[in-house]
Every structure is written in structure tokens, then in C-alpha cells.
Amino acid sequence: MSEVVEIRVHAMNRADDLWYRGQYAVSQAVNEREEFRIVGGHMVRLLLHVYPTAQVVPRSTLDADAAIGNVEVVGPVVHSLMKQKFTKEKGNLFSRTLEGGERVEINLLLPRSGPAPGVRSQAVPGVGEVDTLPELSFAMNQSPLVLDVTAELIGGRTIRYRTMIPDPETAVILKAHSWNNRRAAKDLADLHSLLEIRQEHPKTSWSLNDPQRGFRRAAARILQKLGEQLPRQRTGFELPASLDRMRLAGLIAKHVR
């Protein structure tokens, strides 16, 4: 087991409240012996608690993306979510409506082997279609950061849970592939946050300045191309309103080879 990092967080708004509840639900649904990772926007927010940086405005996101390491575990995880009063909506999306009408949402994801990029659905007996991503296979093979989270919710309730997230470099690799697949502005915002972590915390494990092969090498090429496009007047893709594109391009040039 990796070293456990303790963090204490406070919900500053309803969105924060919902995403802490989503992480808590995942932690309750997954046996501690099973491999899982919180990925997506929640992953980035948690990394910013572990590695704070003054250059980033955290991005809010509601749904919790949880990568499950083994297809055989998906059924028991779904059963546990149902016991927590979650409802299966479509494919791998589960939701629970709170008393005030707000929704806690969880997306279950699986790793996939093979060269085909992007999201592909896989039929899971007793569950239905679950989205898979090849880069999650890489992420699940890297040692996670294990977090013991104490979260104070709106209204004063405190919840405690253990969760697992990728390390900063693995998070960059995941987000680079995500950006390459869907060209979403939120992925650019997250990549900026993650590279600011690298800038302010240079002792974190890092090989993207000398990637040899596989997902690291592919991510480096994606980021290098992005770094070349960002300074252009017309990039051809949507940019987050608050993004300093020249700074992101500079961070890519400094930390990715």
C-alpha cells in the first residue's frame, strides 16, 4: 500500500458538496482491497489539495469519474451503489437525488487493452454497457496516491473516506489523451492546473521530459503539438475563458520533451 496522505477540505458551494458526496459514495462501494482511481476533474481538484499552487483557480465539476481496475468488480460496485439509493440512468452513469433536488452523479469506467484510442463500450453481465479507455490500463498500473479525506459539507456535516487518485504525471497523461480525443476546453484547464503543480512541486516523479515509449511517449507528442498551437491567433479549438495560453505553452515547453 502506498503512503496515505491526509487532507481536510471544506465545501465552499453546492457543487463542492456534491462532488465530495460522490467520492464518498465511491469509497463506500469499492472494497478497500480492490483497485480503483478517481479520475477526471475530481482527480485534479484532489491533486491541488495535495500539491497546492497559487497559479490555479480550481474548476468545479459535479460527476465523479471512477475507474475500476477489474471488470469482475463492477457488478458488486453497482450493487453497493444501488444500496446507497443510486439509480442507473444510462450505461455507466449512476445518480442519487438529494432532498433539495440536487443530484450526486457517478460514472464508472474500465481500462481496456489494445491500440484503438478513445471511448469504447464494453458489455458487463448484469450491469450493461460500461465505457472503457485504453489509457486507464496505464493509470491502473501506476502506484496511486492514497488519500484519507475529511470533508466538511454545507450545513456542517463531516464525512471521512479513503480514496485513490493517480500521481501528477499520470494525471497529465490521462488528461492529454482526453484532450486528444474530445478537444474539450475543460481538459485544457485541467492540463494547465496539473502542469502548474509540476512547476511548483518539481520533486514529484516525472518522466515526460524524457518519455521512452507507450502512453508517456504518445502523451508527450500530444502536448508538444498543443504547445505549438496555443500561441496562434486562431487555434481551431475552444479555449477556457481564464486560460493564459502563453503560460500553458511555456509550461509544456519546459516540462515535456
C-alpha angles and dihedrals in degrees: 000000000000120000111282118237118204118214132176118207137179127212106236095184142003092275091057090047092054096047093050088051090051093052090047091053091051092050090052092048097050122070110237089237092060124087117243138148132205103226137171123044093340089058091056094047092051092048089054089057091052094041107027119199129185094213097069135079104204116240118229120227128172109201119071115224111209122186112207115205100214130040089216090064095055094080095054091044091053091048090052092049090052089053087054087057097257118149124216106235107173134339107322099348119112126180141182123196116219126214093267092053097257117136128227107207131194129184117200116209135184133207118245134200124220137067100273110112129218135029119332126176122236124196111235115194112248092007109058129220118358123186117242133196127193094217089062088069088061092046094050090053092057122083109262132224106247113211131193102203127198107190125186109207131206107284095033103279114141124209128188127200144151119238139169129226135174120263117257096266093049089047090054090050092051092048093046091056091044090053091048092052101046110011092223120171090223090062090056090051090051093047089053091052092048094048090049086056089054090048095052098035105042094165092071114111109273136170102158088099087065108020113177107188148322124034093348092055093045092049091050091054091048091051094045090054090047090051090055092050100046098073092053118106089231113034097175093232137076118270127205110255093238098043118124095211095188092053092050090049089051093050091051091050091050101045106028127064 
